[in-house]
Amino acid sequence: MAGGIGVIIPPSLPMVNYAVAAGGSVSISNLFAAGFGPGILVGLVLMVICYFSSKKYGYGQKNRVPFSLHNVGRSFVNAIWALIMPVIVLGGIYGGIFTPTEAAAVAAIYGFIVGTFVYQDLKLKDLPQLLMNSGKGTAMVMIIVGAASSFGWILTSARIPDVIASFMVSLTSSKIGILLVINIFLLIVGCLMDVTAAIIILTPIFLPIIGQFGIDPIHFGIIMTVNLAIGQSTPPLGVNLFVSCGIAKISIEENARAMVKFLIANIIALLLITYIEPISLTIPKLMGLM
């Protein structure tokens, strides 16, 4: 479940996709700023679950590293080069040095330099293969975006979004109710559909609905991102679920049973994020972005 935090705390590709799908009406930098609070909340919730699970089952008793300022400092120094990357990306964006697109290029160059000359995990001879793998990954994403955009256009032409919007609005007339309905829908979609495709297709459908209820589109972007992040870790088709099973060498059934408590914790965090707007919007407001 912790893998989902990566798309909540900026820089986040799903947030970029949401801003694009919103037709430029939502700022990427605002979404990035709004992701800090929810990301920290989800992280804290998972840390609490991990702490009590470790106490109950005795995890980490072998080869335990004692807590000390020396160990903390050494770990910080070892991680400093990786920690600098988000500082460069976010600092550059909010400082007006470069755009989010340019930030991605800067991050790629920085990562290559650090990986080659600092950590020495990469070699210059690996560059052609890295570019090839990057091209393949980009092509896969663009195919998904293209297909999702085409499907979204077909839905719009058939006025399907209007039908869905009318149906959802008919279920409830309150802001609390419509957010609950949308959350349930997005959790189900997240279990069955790729995050990028879901955002590209569903964002144009939901924006008119949330507009009727006075829901801030930046806040809603965070809600959508958290929902889909949770869905990616749950059966039957959650991508993170299969990845974790492969790493741990366990069956999906074993993994699903173990993750129930984490799923419940994530849903509690989701409800807090959904119904307490300041969790998402306080930081953008303090930064003068809203």
Secondary structure, DSSP 8 states (H G I E B T S, - for coil): -GGGGGGTSSS-HHHHHHHHHTTT-S-HHHHHHHHHHHHHHHHHHHHHHHHHHHHHHTTT-TT-----HHHHHHHHHHHHHHHHHHHHHHHHHHTTSS-HHHHHHHHHHHHHHIIIIIS----GGGHHHHHHHHHHHHHHHHHHHHHHHHHHHHHHHTTHHHHHHHHHHHH-SSHHHHHHHHHHHHHHHHHHS-HHHHHHHHHHHHHHHHHHTT--HHHHHHHHHHHHHHHTTSTTT-HHHHHHHHHHT--HHHHHHHTHHHHHHHHHHHHHHHH-THHHHHHHHHTT--
